[in-house]
């Protein structure tokens, strides 16, 4: 790798400086042989190498046909870095390996690599994605464009330069750019080095950010980190072809046997793909929109069958409704960010999302485009999107759930004062005008209009609702007592199951005796409610006693007391 740090003399054949904006990126001398990468040298070996270099000035320029002697740590950095106890860091998803000071700590993230030097505040972030056919020039131009867009406080201070790592050979190409500026919330200026690296099937960037005072001293160490970086070619990468693998094998045949020691898959990460789209945000947005649709259908199905007198169900419905809204909104804006829309376009598309039919067409279009972009980066897109493309540090879904739950808890607290429980009247004994029976019911029952039926006389129904329970009792006379009471009772039950628009099913059925008269006790289930019915035949008179309530109140003692209180007069 070639660098020109301030404390070193300029190389006799320096690599060219390049102007990305002018499109003049150059890779001359790229085919020159590079020596194998050695393990980090000890302090003694570093000093010995420096002494040998000083003692033999005539041996500095080997012939082109021979591999040059690898530069020692002292020669490369101008410092003896053995005292930093270099440690190797790896990330299989990026296919990336490099050395850094042992005191730097890694922040775990499977799709990117983050290191932090707590003592100086220096940060290292490595990101990348699998992509074939992207030149180093295009990769650098795209990456630096993202820096200028997302970090306007940083300004480029030098033209990018081509670099060569210790063991890159023809496998890896690299270019470094330097920025400086004052980050939001800071008072001291910071510097940032961005190293863009490329292989036939993989693009990676390593960014090192440090305070200016630290950067001036440690720049040679950062240069050395770039020089010791390596991109491992997986055996079968999602975007790599057989040709890419063959080229990688040929480029590493000089002894780089570590190429098959990491994971066999390479996946993309947070930064934009080569066409400028942020694959991570696209994957997040797509999943949130899909979940928003799923939540909506669950919400609609629940609303049809719920008991709106239940405070708990109403609040549960509100929580799911909030999750539906938040998932849809956040999913839309994540997709907008992933597609790189401007603020004006985002606002325009957001307004269109409220237009019936148009919003459905747009949603399908968003999903198709996002799926294409994600698949181009080698990810599998399933029913809930591309799970592997979502960064590990994204917690949008968790945050949506927590916010919805918190708002629902607030509603629950407020609803206790606003929503009053239904009034329950005191229980009193009731008898019809003909005084043929007595039963204990809350409040004052009201007679319901009974439909006329052939062979039925004196048909009367009295009902009352108290709290969440509805009570009713019906009595009518037959012209002739049925010859087969069992068949007659079966007919009554069949009529109960078939009545109404909603689906009614029988939960339980038992034969009973009421004051020595044969009857049935049936428990029926309807969406969100249950109904218990006792009916029996006394001579030519039929009695039907009913109590309906929400499912959670099916075993209420009030219902049991209502049935037990019946007796004929």
TORLORO-152688 format. One record per residue (C-alpha): x, y negated, z negated. Coordinates in Angstrom, 2 decimals. Layout:
N
        xx        yy        zz
         X         Y         Z
...
***
This chain:
569
        xx        yy        zz
      0.00      0.00      0.00
      1.32     -3.43      0.88
      0.81     -6.39     -1.42
      2.66     -9.65     -1.88
      2.29    -10.49     -5.57
      3.87    -13.78     -6.72
      6.76    -12.08     -8.48
      7.92    -10.13     -5.44
      9.73    -11.11     -2.29
      7.72    -11.16      0.89
      7.94     -7.92      2.81
     10.01     -7.94      5.97
      7.01     -6.59      7.93
      3.92     -7.85      6.08
      0.47     -6.63      7.04
     -1.55     -9.30      8.83
     -3.97    -11.57      7.04
     -7.44    -11.36      8.50
    -10.36    -13.70      8.91
    -13.60    -11.74      8.57
    -15.81    -14.60      9.67
    -13.88    -14.98     12.89
    -14.26    -11.28     13.63
    -10.48    -10.88     13.97
     -9.97     -8.02     11.53
     -6.85     -6.15     12.53
     -5.53     -2.73     11.62
     -2.10     -2.80     13.24
      0.55     -0.47     11.81
     -2.24      1.78     10.58
     -0.74      4.86     12.14
      2.59      4.52     10.31
      3.30      7.53      8.05
      2.56      7.25      4.35
      4.11      9.37      1.61
      2.20     11.66     -0.67
      0.74     10.19     -3.82
      2.77     11.02     -6.92
      1.48     11.35    -10.46
      1.85      8.26    -12.68
      5.53      7.83    -13.48
      6.90      7.61    -16.98
      8.73      4.53    -18.24
     12.07      6.26    -17.81
     11.40      7.33    -14.24
     10.08      3.86    -13.38
     13.23      2.21    -14.71
     15.43      4.74    -12.95
     13.64      4.14     -9.67
     14.07      0.39    -10.04
     17.77      0.79    -10.82
     18.25      3.07     -7.84
     16.49      0.61     -5.60
     18.73     -2.22     -6.78
     21.87     -0.12     -6.37
     21.07      0.93     -2.80
     19.75     -2.07     -0.90
     20.60     -0.56      2.46
     18.17      2.33      2.03
     15.04      0.16      1.97
     13.92      0.73      5.58
     13.61      4.41      6.59
     13.24      5.34     10.29
      9.69      5.51     11.70
     10.01      9.26     12.18
     10.49      9.85      8.46
      8.05      9.36      5.55
      9.16      6.36      3.49
     10.02      6.86     -0.14
      6.91      6.08     -2.26
      7.29      2.80     -4.15
      7.72      3.15     -7.90
      5.42      1.45    -10.36
      8.09     -1.17    -11.02
      8.53     -1.97     -7.33
      4.80     -2.03     -6.56
      3.55     -4.10     -9.49
      6.59     -6.00    -10.64
      5.87     -4.55    -14.11
      6.52     -1.27    -15.85
      2.94     -0.07    -16.41
      3.77      3.25    -18.07
      3.04      1.63    -21.44
     -0.61      1.31    -20.32
     -0.95      5.12    -20.45
     -2.70      5.37    -17.05
     -5.72      7.66    -16.96
     -7.38      9.19    -13.93
    -11.07      8.40    -13.37
    -13.31     10.32    -10.99
    -16.81     10.06     -9.59
    -17.98     13.01     -7.51
    -20.97     11.18     -6.06
    -18.66      8.58     -4.57
    -15.87     11.04     -3.80
    -13.58      8.56     -5.56
    -10.48      9.05     -7.69
     -8.07      6.44     -9.06
     -5.84      5.60    -12.01
     -6.50      2.77    -14.48
     -5.17      1.79    -17.92
     -6.11      4.37    -20.51
     -7.70      1.75    -22.76
    -10.41      1.03    -20.18
    -13.71      2.71    -21.01
    -16.11      4.22    -18.51
    -19.81      3.31    -18.49
    -21.63      6.42    -17.34
    -23.61      6.18    -14.10
    -23.73      9.09    -11.66
    -24.08      6.97     -8.52
    -21.44      4.37     -9.28
    -18.41      3.96    -11.48
    -18.11      1.18    -14.06
    -15.06      0.54    -16.25
    -14.62     -2.11    -18.94
    -11.53     -3.42    -20.68
    -13.00     -4.61    -23.98
     -9.79     -6.43    -24.96
     -9.74     -8.77    -21.94
    -13.29     -8.50    -20.61
    -12.03     -7.15    -17.27
    -14.67     -5.20    -15.35
    -14.31     -2.68    -12.55
    -17.29     -1.56    -10.47
    -17.07      1.03     -7.71
    -20.01      1.63     -5.39
    -20.53      3.27     -2.05
    -22.65      5.38      0.25
    -22.36      8.04      2.92
    -22.44      6.75      6.49
    -20.79      7.76      9.75
    -19.63      5.50     12.55
    -19.18      2.27     10.55
    -15.95      0.43     11.21
    -13.90     -1.10      8.41
    -14.51     -4.53      9.94
    -18.29     -4.12      9.79
    -18.14     -2.72      6.26
    -16.06     -5.66      5.00
    -18.30     -8.18      6.74
    -21.43     -6.64      5.21
    -19.94     -6.30      1.73
    -18.63     -9.86      1.60
    -21.95    -11.14      2.89
    -23.62     -9.55     -0.13
    -21.13    -11.25     -2.45
    -21.85    -14.64     -0.90
    -25.60    -14.04     -1.15
    -25.81    -12.58     -4.66
    -22.86    -14.38     -6.28
    -22.88    -17.94     -4.92
    -20.72    -19.05     -7.86
    -17.80    -17.10     -6.35
    -15.88    -18.65     -3.43
    -13.40    -16.83     -1.22
     -9.91    -18.18     -1.85
     -7.81    -16.19      0.62
     -8.19    -14.37      3.89
     -8.77    -10.62      3.51
     -5.67     -8.47      3.99
     -5.26     -4.91      5.22
     -3.86     -2.56      2.58
     -2.42      0.94      2.56
     -2.75      3.31     -0.37
     -0.06      5.72     -1.42
     -1.82      8.77     -0.05
     -4.30      7.44      2.46
     -2.63      8.49      5.65
     -5.09      8.28      8.53
     -8.02      9.30      6.34
     -8.69      5.98      4.63
     -8.69      2.36      5.76
     -8.82     -0.50      3.29
     -9.12     -4.29      3.15
     -8.96     -6.53      0.07
    -10.59     -9.96     -0.38
    -10.18    -12.38     -3.30
    -12.77    -14.70     -4.87
    -12.86    -17.09     -7.79
    -15.47    -19.14     -9.59
    -17.19    -19.79    -12.91
    -19.79    -17.17    -13.71
    -23.15    -18.22    -15.18
    -22.82    -18.71    -18.94
    -19.00    -18.92    -18.82
    -16.74    -21.93    -19.17
    -13.55    -20.30    -17.91
    -12.95    -19.53    -14.28
    -12.93    -15.88    -13.20
    -11.22    -14.11    -10.31
    -12.52    -11.11     -8.40
    -10.71     -8.70     -6.10
    -12.84     -6.57     -3.78
    -11.26     -3.60     -2.06
    -13.36     -2.15      0.77
    -12.40      1.41      1.68
    -13.63      3.56      4.55
    -13.38      7.15      5.77
    -15.11      8.79      8.71
    -18.19      9.49      6.60
    -17.96      7.36      3.45
    -17.87      3.64      2.56
    -16.73      2.54     -0.92
    -15.99     -0.82     -2.52
    -14.04     -1.40     -5.74
    -14.48     -4.80     -7.39
    -12.28     -5.97    -10.28
    -13.35     -9.13    -12.13
    -11.28    -10.86    -14.83
    -10.84    -14.26    -16.45
     -8.31    -16.48    -14.66
     -5.84    -16.37    -17.55
     -5.94    -12.56    -17.56
     -6.03    -12.23    -13.80
     -2.78    -14.19    -13.32
     -0.89    -11.77    -15.58
     -2.61     -8.54    -14.58
     -2.91     -9.01    -10.81
     -0.04     -6.56    -10.11
     -1.80     -3.94    -12.23
     -5.02     -4.41    -10.27
     -3.04     -4.05     -7.05
     -1.59     -0.83     -8.38
     -5.10      0.49     -9.17
     -6.11      0.00     -5.55
     -2.92      1.71     -4.38
     -3.61      4.81     -6.47
     -7.25      5.12     -5.39
     -8.28      8.02     -3.20
    -11.50      9.05     -1.47
    -12.10     12.80     -1.63
    -13.77     14.37      1.37
    -16.52     16.76      0.26
    -16.74     20.14      1.92
    -20.29     19.38      3.17
    -21.38     15.77      2.94
    -24.92     14.82      3.89
    -23.73     12.39      6.56
    -20.47     14.07      7.56
    -20.17     16.07     10.73
    -17.87     18.98     11.44
    -15.66     16.61     13.34
    -15.35     14.32     10.31
    -14.42     17.24      8.09
    -11.81     18.44     10.56
    -10.27     14.98     10.76
    -10.25     14.73      6.98
     -8.55     18.09      6.71
     -5.91     17.08      9.24
     -5.31     13.72      7.55
     -4.77     15.34      4.19
     -2.63     18.28      5.25
      0.49     16.67      3.75
     -0.28     18.12      0.36
     -3.45     16.44     -0.75
     -5.08     19.63     -1.95
     -7.39     17.83     -4.33
     -9.93     17.16     -1.59
    -12.07     20.16     -2.56
    -11.91     19.78     -6.32
    -14.88     17.44     -6.76
    -18.59     17.69     -6.01
    -19.65     18.84     -2.55
    -22.12     16.02     -2.08
    -21.81     12.30     -1.50
    -24.76     10.01     -2.15
    -25.40      6.31     -1.73
    -25.62      3.79     -4.53
    -26.76      0.31     -5.41
    -25.15     -1.84     -2.74
    -26.71     -2.41      0.65
    -26.21      0.13      3.36
    -24.37     -0.73      6.52
    -27.44     -2.35      8.08
    -27.78     -4.71      5.13
    -30.60     -2.87      3.33
    -30.36     -2.11     -0.36
    -31.06      1.62     -0.49
    -31.36      1.71     -4.29
    -34.06     -0.96     -4.33
    -35.87      0.67     -1.42
    -35.98      3.97     -3.30
    -37.20      2.28     -6.49
    -39.85      0.27     -4.67
    -41.10      3.26     -2.71
    -41.47      5.39     -5.83
    -43.31      2.64     -7.74
    -45.74      2.08     -4.86
    -46.43      5.82     -4.62
    -47.00      6.02     -8.37
    -49.29      2.98     -8.15
    -51.43      4.85     -5.61
    -51.48      8.00     -7.76
    -52.43      5.97    -10.84
    -55.23      4.30     -8.86
    -56.86      7.61     -7.88
    -56.57      8.94    -11.43
    -58.07      5.69    -12.68
    -61.00      5.93    -10.26
    -61.72      9.55    -11.18
    -61.51      8.78    -14.90
    -63.80      5.75    -14.62
    -66.54      7.87    -13.03
    -66.66     10.35    -15.88
    -65.69      8.27    -18.90
    -67.89      7.26    -21.79
    -67.94      3.48    -21.81
    -69.22      3.50    -25.36
    -65.92      5.02    -26.51
    -63.47      2.35    -27.58
    -60.52      4.74    -27.27
    -61.42      5.72    -23.70
    -61.90      2.11    -22.67
    -58.47      1.17    -24.00
    -56.90      4.23    -22.35
    -58.46      3.16    -19.07
    -57.04     -0.35    -19.59
    -53.54      1.06    -20.18
    -53.68      3.11    -16.97
    -55.07      0.11    -15.12
    -52.17     -2.06    -16.28
    -49.68      0.61    -15.19
    -51.36      0.72    -11.78
    -51.12     -3.06    -11.34
    -47.53     -3.38    -12.61
    -46.30     -0.40    -10.54
    -47.84     -1.79     -7.36
    -46.58     -5.35     -7.88
    -43.06     -4.43     -8.96
    -42.85     -1.79     -6.23
    -43.72     -4.41     -3.61
    -41.06     -6.86     -4.81
    -38.43     -4.11     -5.09
    -39.13     -3.16     -1.48
    -38.97     -6.81     -0.44
    -35.54     -7.08     -2.07
    -34.42     -3.81     -0.48
    -35.47     -4.98      2.99
    -33.70     -8.29      2.40
    -36.79    -10.44      3.03
    -36.60    -14.17      2.51
    -38.75    -15.86     -0.16
    -41.13    -17.19      2.52
    -41.60    -13.78      4.15
    -42.04    -12.12      0.77
    -44.79    -14.59     -0.19
    -46.52    -14.18      3.18
    -46.49    -10.38      2.99
    -47.66    -10.53     -0.62
    -50.71    -12.57      0.41
    -51.47    -10.12      3.22
    -51.40     -7.30      0.66
    -54.73     -8.57     -0.70
    -56.49     -8.42      2.68
    -58.65     -5.26      2.96
    -57.53     -2.74      5.58
    -54.47     -4.86      6.38
    -52.94     -3.93      3.02
    -53.35     -0.22      3.81
    -51.62     -0.63      7.18
    -48.80     -2.61      5.57
    -48.36     -0.05      2.79
    -48.01      2.78      5.30
    -45.55      0.69      7.32
    -43.44     -0.13      4.24
    -43.28      3.52      3.29
    -42.29      4.73      6.77
    -39.53      2.12      7.12
    -38.20      2.75      3.61
    -38.19      6.51      4.24
    -36.21      6.05      7.46
    -33.62      3.81      5.76
    -33.20      6.18      2.83
    -32.91      9.27      5.04
    -30.25      7.54      7.11
    -28.08      7.52      3.99
    -28.41     11.28      3.63
    -31.13     11.45      0.95
    -34.09     13.79      0.87
    -37.40     11.95      0.47
    -40.11     13.95     -1.29
    -43.67     13.28     -2.43
    -42.52     10.79     -5.08
    -39.73      9.32     -2.97
    -35.97      9.86     -3.15
    -35.08     10.54     -6.78
    -31.36     10.86     -6.07
    -31.23      7.43     -4.45
    -32.50      5.64     -7.57
    -29.64      4.31     -9.74
    -29.34      5.88    -13.18
    -29.48      2.50    -14.86
    -32.90      1.67    -13.43
    -35.69      1.82    -16.02
    -38.55      0.09    -14.20
    -41.04      2.90    -14.79
    -40.18      3.13    -18.48
    -40.49     -0.64    -18.86
    -43.86     -0.63    -17.07
    -45.14      2.02    -19.47
    -43.85      0.19    -22.55
    -45.28     -3.17    -21.46
    -48.65     -1.58    -20.60
    -48.68      0.21    -23.95
    -47.82     -2.99    -25.82
    -50.57     -4.96    -24.07
    -53.03     -2.15    -24.73
    -52.10     -2.18    -28.42
    -52.81     -5.92    -28.48
    -56.17     -5.30    -26.82
    -56.91     -2.58    -29.36
    -56.24     -4.98    -32.22
    -58.38     -7.70    -30.67
    -61.17     -5.33    -29.65
    -61.66     -4.34    -33.27
    -63.03     -7.82    -33.87
    -64.83     -8.25    -30.56
    -66.30     -4.78    -29.91
    -68.70     -3.89    -32.67
    -69.74     -0.27    -33.18
    -73.34      0.52    -32.19
    -75.85     -0.07    -34.95
    -77.16      3.01    -36.70
    -80.64      2.89    -38.23
    -81.60      4.70    -41.45
    -83.07      8.19    -41.06
    -86.79      8.60    -41.74
    -89.31     11.39    -41.23
    -91.35     11.07    -38.05
    -94.65     12.69    -37.04
    -96.68     12.10    -33.83
   -100.24     10.76    -34.01
   -101.72     14.28    -33.87
    -99.42     15.26    -36.77
    -98.61     18.63    -35.22
    -94.94     18.50    -36.38
    -92.49     16.49    -38.50
    -88.81     15.75    -37.92
    -86.24     13.34    -39.43
    -84.95     10.73    -36.93
    -83.15      7.40    -37.33
    -85.11      4.21    -36.64
    -88.49      4.19    -34.88
    -88.84      6.62    -31.95
    -90.49      5.33    -28.78
    -92.84      7.46    -26.68
    -91.65      8.03    -23.13
    -93.96      8.37    -20.15
    -94.29     12.07    -19.32
    -94.82     13.21    -15.70
    -98.02     15.07    -14.94
    -97.64     18.79    -14.30
   -100.15     21.46    -13.38
   -101.15     23.62    -16.31
    -99.57     21.26    -18.86
   -101.61     19.21    -21.35
   -100.87     16.79    -24.21
    -97.34     16.17    -22.94
    -95.57     13.72    -25.25
    -91.89     12.79    -25.60
    -90.44     10.57    -28.32
    -86.83      9.37    -28.26
    -84.49      6.97    -30.02
    -80.80      6.05    -29.72
    -78.82      5.37    -32.85
    -75.10      4.64    -32.63
    -73.72      6.90    -29.92
    -76.32      9.67    -30.34
    -79.63      9.96    -28.49
    -82.41     11.93    -30.17
    -85.59     13.23    -28.48
    -88.43     15.67    -29.11
    -91.04     16.85    -26.60
    -94.21     18.86    -27.12
    -96.87     20.03    -24.64
    -99.65     22.60    -24.45
   -100.14     25.34    -21.87
   -103.50     26.43    -20.50
   -102.60     30.08    -21.17
    -99.85     31.57    -23.29
    -97.24     33.20    -21.01
    -97.49     36.96    -20.82
    -93.65     37.21    -20.83
    -92.23     34.60    -23.28
    -88.63     35.59    -22.44
    -89.07     34.87    -18.75
    -90.84     31.61    -19.58
    -87.94     30.46    -21.80
    -85.46     31.35    -19.03
    -87.46     29.14    -16.66
    -87.23     26.19    -19.05
    -83.45     26.61    -19.36
    -83.02     26.77    -15.58
    -84.94     23.52    -15.24
    -82.63     21.80    -17.74
    -79.47     22.87    -15.92
    -80.78     21.77    -12.53
    -82.08     18.34    -13.55
    -80.26     15.06    -13.02
    -77.69     13.88    -10.45
    -74.58     14.84    -12.41
    -73.29     18.37    -12.72
    -74.58     20.13    -15.83
    -73.17     23.41    -17.13
    -74.07     25.71    -20.00
    -71.43     25.83    -22.74
    -73.27     28.23    -25.06
    -76.67     29.91    -25.38
    -78.27     31.74    -28.32
    -81.65     33.25    -29.16
    -83.22     31.68    -32.24
    -86.30     32.02    -34.46
    -88.10     28.87    -35.63
    -90.71     29.64    -38.28
    -90.97     33.13    -36.84
    -91.38     31.94    -33.24
    -88.98     33.01    -30.47
    -86.81     30.36    -28.93
    -83.42     29.45    -27.43
    -80.58     27.15    -28.50
    -78.51     25.88    -25.57
    -75.49     23.54    -25.47
    -75.08     21.74    -22.15
    -72.10     19.82    -20.81
    -72.25     16.79    -18.53
    -69.39     14.44    -17.49
    -68.24     12.72    -20.69
    -71.11     14.05    -22.87
    -72.72     17.13    -24.42
    -76.34     17.85    -25.21
    -77.77     20.37    -27.64
    -81.30     21.63    -26.93
    -83.57     23.93    -29.01
    -86.84     25.03    -27.39
    -89.39     27.58    -28.52
    -92.98     28.71    -28.01
    -95.60     28.50    -30.79
    -98.81     30.03    -29.50
    -99.63     27.97    -26.38
    -97.48     24.99    -27.49
    -93.91     24.38    -26.36
    -91.46     22.32    -28.46
    -88.19     20.95    -27.06
    -85.71     19.25    -29.43
    -82.71     17.44    -27.87
    -79.64     15.50    -29.08
    -77.05     14.04    -26.69
    -73.67     12.54    -27.71
    -70.08     11.97    -26.49
    -68.00     15.14    -26.45
    -65.97     14.12    -29.49
    -69.23     13.92    -31.52
    -70.63     17.31    -30.48
    -70.24     18.69    -34.03
    -71.59     15.62    -35.85
    -73.42     16.46    -39.10
    -76.13     13.98    -38.06
    -77.05     16.19    -35.10
    -77.17     19.30    -37.25
    -79.38     17.56    -39.80
    -81.75     16.42    -37.04
    -82.40     20.00    -35.83
    -82.70     21.44    -39.33
    -85.36     18.88    -40.32
    -87.97     20.09    -37.81
    -91.09     21.93    -39.03
    -94.64     22.37    -37.76
    -97.61     21.05    -39.71
***
